[in-house]
Amino acid sequence: MLRSPNTNTMKRLLLLLFCVANITFAQKELTHEVYFDTDKYDVPLTEENRLLLFIESLDGVAIEKVSIYGFTDDRGSDNYNLTLSQNRAVAIKEVFGGYGINNDLITNVDGKGEILLKVIAKDNLHKIRGLNRKVEIIVSPKTEEGPKETVKDTITVTSTKQKTTNDIITGSINVGDKIRLDKLYFKTGYSVITKQSKPVLLEIAEIMLKHDNLYFTIQGHVCCTKMSRDAVDKKTKKRNLSLARAKFIYDYLAKRGVSKRRMKYVGLRRKFPLGGKPEEDRRVEILVTYVGKNIVKRD
């Protein structure tokens, strides 16, 4: 005759199941996918914004390693697809580095080539190929006890590669360098710059026009919010002020003739305060993402 388990036995069993569930959850890998346009390895703006949200979600996670794998669709030769997939993986690594992720944590950056099609219906062919043009990111949390390195620990307020616009002029600029646009200030609560900052922005536009070998991401910041939140744009009443500030610079440069193909923009909220005056955090920085052959346009 079978006996029902007593209360103490049931409690021990439930406690064991709870501990196993917690361990399993703690060890679970975090994944994200980034999708690309046909034959391209530059990260589309919408995908970079999604990737930034994923990176932000890693705050407080003790990371063991990050693996990045690039893929292509089934078109193109094997060599072409391997090169393209590798370039896509490297592009994602550069984005991670630009947002302060320690390169030592990124242990795999591999191009895997094409993903074979699994066609269910011809109508799905275009969609399936689009889903195959991607990079897979796998973040493995630490499972051992001891000192833990989190994403927050690896993000620094000021990059060791901090440069100025003068470095663009002299040609001493590299991928991953960050240019803080000093003396370019925004009105409190708005995405428009102060009157005194207009000559500074004009000078930046002229430099970028002459040095069209640079590709870059415009990063917007805000001050004075809590818990890394974005601020409210008083004009639109939306909580996206850092993004709006980056887009203001993007739109201005585009109007002055800088190709939109060279630029992207993101809002970093109040993730990277400088620790100084509030107006210094109402800022925009430029992250260099690609440096081509230096062909300077002359007047």
C-alpha positions in Angstrom: 0.0 0.0 0.0 1.4 3.4 -1.1 1.8 6.1 1.6 1.3 9.7 0.9 4.5 11.7 1.5 4.5 13.5 4.8 4.7 17.3 5.1 8.4 17.5 5.8 9.2 15.3 2.8 7.1 17.6 0.6 8.8 20.7 1.9 12.3 19.2 1.2 11.2 18.2 -2.3 9.8 21.7 -3.1 13.0 23.3 -1.7 15.1 21.1 -3.9 13.0 21.9 -7.0 13.2 25.6 -6.2 17.0 25.5 -5.9 17.4 23.5 -9.2 15.2 26.0 -10.9 17.2 29.0 -9.6 20.5 27.4 -10.7 19.1 26.6 -14.1 17.9 30.2 -14.5 21.2 31.7 -13.3 23.1 29.6 -15.9 20.8 30.4 -18.8 22.5 31.9 -21.8 21.2 35.3 -23.0 20.8 35.6 -26.8 20.1 38.2 -29.3 20.0 38.3 -33.1 20.9 41.3 -35.4 19.6 41.3 -39.0 21.3 42.8 -42.0 20.4 44.0 -45.5 21.4 41.9 -48.6 25.1 41.9 -49.2 25.7 44.4 -46.3 27.6 44.2 -43.1 27.0 47.7 -41.7 24.4 47.5 -38.9 21.1 49.1 -39.8 20.0 51.9 -37.4 16.9 50.0 -36.2 19.0 47.0 -35.4 21.7 49.0 -33.6 19.0 50.5 -31.4 17.7 47.0 -30.6 21.2 45.9 -29.9 21.8 48.8 -27.6 18.7 47.8 -25.6 20.0 44.3 -25.3 23.4 45.6 -24.1 21.6 47.7 -21.5 19.7 44.7 -20.3 23.0 43.1 -19.3 23.6 45.6 -16.5 24.3 43.6 -13.4 24.9 40.4 -15.2 28.2 38.7 -14.3 29.5 37.7 -17.8 31.7 34.7 -18.4 32.0 35.2 -22.2 30.3 36.6 -25.3 30.2 34.7 -28.5 29.3 36.3 -31.9 28.5 34.3 -35.0 27.8 35.7 -38.4 25.6 34.2 -41.1 24.4 34.8 -44.7 21.6 33.6 -46.9 22.1 30.8 -49.5 23.1 33.2 -52.3 26.7 33.9 -53.2 29.8 31.7 -53.4 31.1 29.9 -50.4 34.1 32.2 -50.1 32.0 35.3 -50.5 29.5 34.2 -47.8 32.3 33.3 -45.4 33.9 36.7 -45.8 30.5 38.5 -45.5 29.5 36.5 -42.4 32.8 37.3 -40.8 32.5 41.0 -41.6 29.0 41.0 -40.0 30.4 39.3 -36.8 33.2 41.9 -36.6 30.8 44.8 -37.1 28.8 43.6 -34.0 32.0 43.2 -32.0 32.8 46.9 -32.8 29.4 48.0 -31.6 29.9 46.1 -28.4 33.3 47.8 -27.9 31.9 51.2 -28.7 29.4 50.8 -25.9 32.0 49.9 -23.4 31.9 46.1 -23.3 35.4 44.7 -22.4 36.9 43.0 -25.5 38.4 40.3 -23.3 34.9 39.0 -22.6 34.3 38.5 -26.4 35.9 35.1 -26.9 34.4 34.1 -30.3 33.9 36.3 -33.4 33.3 33.8 -36.2 31.7 33.9 -39.7 29.8 30.7 -40.3 28.8 31.4 -43.9 25.4 30.6 -45.3 22.4 29.0 -43.6 20.7 26.5 -45.9 17.1 27.3 -46.9 14.3 25.4 -45.4 11.6 26.3 -47.9 8.0 25.5 -46.8 6.3 27.6 -49.4 7.7 29.8 -52.2 5.9 32.8 -50.7 8.2 32.4 -47.6 11.4 32.4 -49.6 12.2 36.2 -49.3 11.3 36.2 -45.6 13.4 33.2 -44.8 16.4 34.6 -46.6 16.0 37.8 -44.6 16.0 35.9 -41.3 19.2 34.1 -42.4 21.1 37.3 -42.9 22.0 37.8 -39.3 24.5 37.6 -36.4 23.7 35.5 -33.4 25.0 36.8 -30.0 25.3 34.4 -27.0 26.1 35.8 -23.6 27.1 33.2 -21.1 26.8 34.3 -17.4 29.3 33.2 -14.9 28.4 30.1 -12.9 31.2 30.0 -10.3 31.2 32.0 -7.1 33.8 34.7 -6.5 34.5 38.2 -7.8 32.0 39.0 -10.6 32.6 41.4 -13.5 29.4 43.0 -14.7 28.7 45.0 -17.8 28.4 48.0 -15.5 31.9 47.5 -14.3 33.3 47.3 -17.9 31.6 50.6 -19.0 33.8 53.6 -18.5 32.6 57.2 -18.6 35.5 58.4 -20.7 37.1 56.2 -23.4 40.8 55.8 -23.4 40.5 56.5 -27.1 38.9 59.9 -26.6 39.7 62.2 -29.5 38.8 65.6 -30.8 37.8 67.0 -34.2 41.4 68.0 -34.7 42.3 64.3 -34.9 40.0 64.1 -37.9 41.8 66.9 -39.6 45.2 65.4 -38.9 44.1 61.9 -39.9 44.9 60.4 -36.6 41.5 58.8 -36.1 40.6 55.1 -35.9 37.6 52.8 -35.6 36.4 52.9 -32.0 37.6 56.4 -31.3 35.1 58.6 -29.6 34.9 62.4 -30.2 33.2 64.5 -27.5 31.7 67.6 -29.1 32.9 70.1 -26.5 31.2 73.5 -26.4 28.2 72.0 -28.1 25.4 72.5 -25.6 21.7 71.9 -25.6 18.9 73.9 -24.1 17.6 72.4 -20.8 14.8 69.9 -21.6 15.1 70.4 -25.4 16.8 68.8 -28.4 17.9 72.1 -29.9 21.4 73.6 -29.3 22.1 76.9 -27.7 22.7 80.0 -29.8 26.4 80.0 -28.8 26.8 76.4 -30.0 25.7 77.0 -33.6 29.2 78.0 -34.9 30.6 74.9 -33.3 28.1 72.6 -35.1 28.8 74.4 -38.4 32.5 73.8 -38.0 31.8 70.1 -37.3 29.7 69.8 -40.4 32.4 71.4 -42.6 35.0 68.9 -41.1 32.8 65.9 -41.9 32.1 67.1 -45.4 35.8 67.4 -46.2 36.7 64.0 -44.5 34.1 61.8 -46.1 36.1 58.6 -45.4 34.6 58.6 -41.9 31.5 56.7 -40.9 30.1 57.3 -37.4 27.4 56.9 -34.9 26.0 60.0 -33.1 25.4 59.3 -29.4 23.0 61.5 -27.5 23.1 62.0 -23.7 21.0 63.7 -21.0 21.6 64.9 -17.5 19.7 64.9 -14.2 17.5 61.7 -14.5 17.4 58.8 -12.0 18.1 55.1 -12.7 19.6 55.7 -16.1 16.3 56.9 -17.5 15.9 59.1 -20.5 14.6 62.6 -20.1 11.4 64.1 -21.4 11.6 66.3 -24.5 9.6 69.4 -23.5 8.6 70.0 -27.1 7.2 66.6 -27.9 6.4 65.4 -24.3 8.1 62.1 -25.1 10.7 60.4 -22.9 13.3 60.2 -25.6 15.4 63.3 -25.3 18.8 61.7 -25.7 17.6 60.1 -29.0 16.1 63.4 -30.1 19.4 65.3 -29.5 21.3 62.7 -31.5 18.8 63.0 -34.3 19.0 66.8 -34.2 22.8 66.6 -35.0 22.1 63.9 -37.6 19.5 66.0 -39.4 21.7 69.1 -39.3 24.7 67.3 -40.8 22.5 65.8 -43.4 21.2 69.2 -44.4 24.7 70.5 -44.7 25.5 67.7 -47.2 26.9 64.9 -45.0 25.7 61.6 -46.5 23.2 59.7 -44.4 24.9 56.5 -45.4 27.8 57.5 -43.2 25.8 58.3 -40.1 23.6 56.6 -37.5 22.2 58.0 -34.3 21.3 56.5 -30.9 20.1 57.8 -27.6 22.1 56.6 -24.6 19.8 58.2 -21.9 21.8 58.9 -18.7 23.9 55.8 -18.9 27.3 57.6 -19.0 27.2 60.8 -16.8 30.5 62.7 -16.7 30.2 63.6 -13.1 30.6 67.4 -13.7 28.2 70.2 -14.4 24.8 69.2 -15.7 25.3 71.1 -19.0 28.2 68.8 -19.8 25.9 65.8 -19.7 23.5 67.5 -22.1 25.9 66.4 -24.8 26.5 64.5 -28.0 29.5 62.3 -28.9 30.6 60.8 -32.1 31.7 57.1 -32.2 33.9 56.3 -35.3 32.7 53.0 -36.8 34.6 53.0 -40.1 37.6 54.8 -41.6 38.2 54.5 -45.3 40.8 55.8 -47.6 41.5 59.4 -46.7 40.4 61.6 -49.6 40.2 65.2 -48.4 38.0 67.5 -50.4 39.5 70.9 -51.1 37.8 74.2 -51.4 
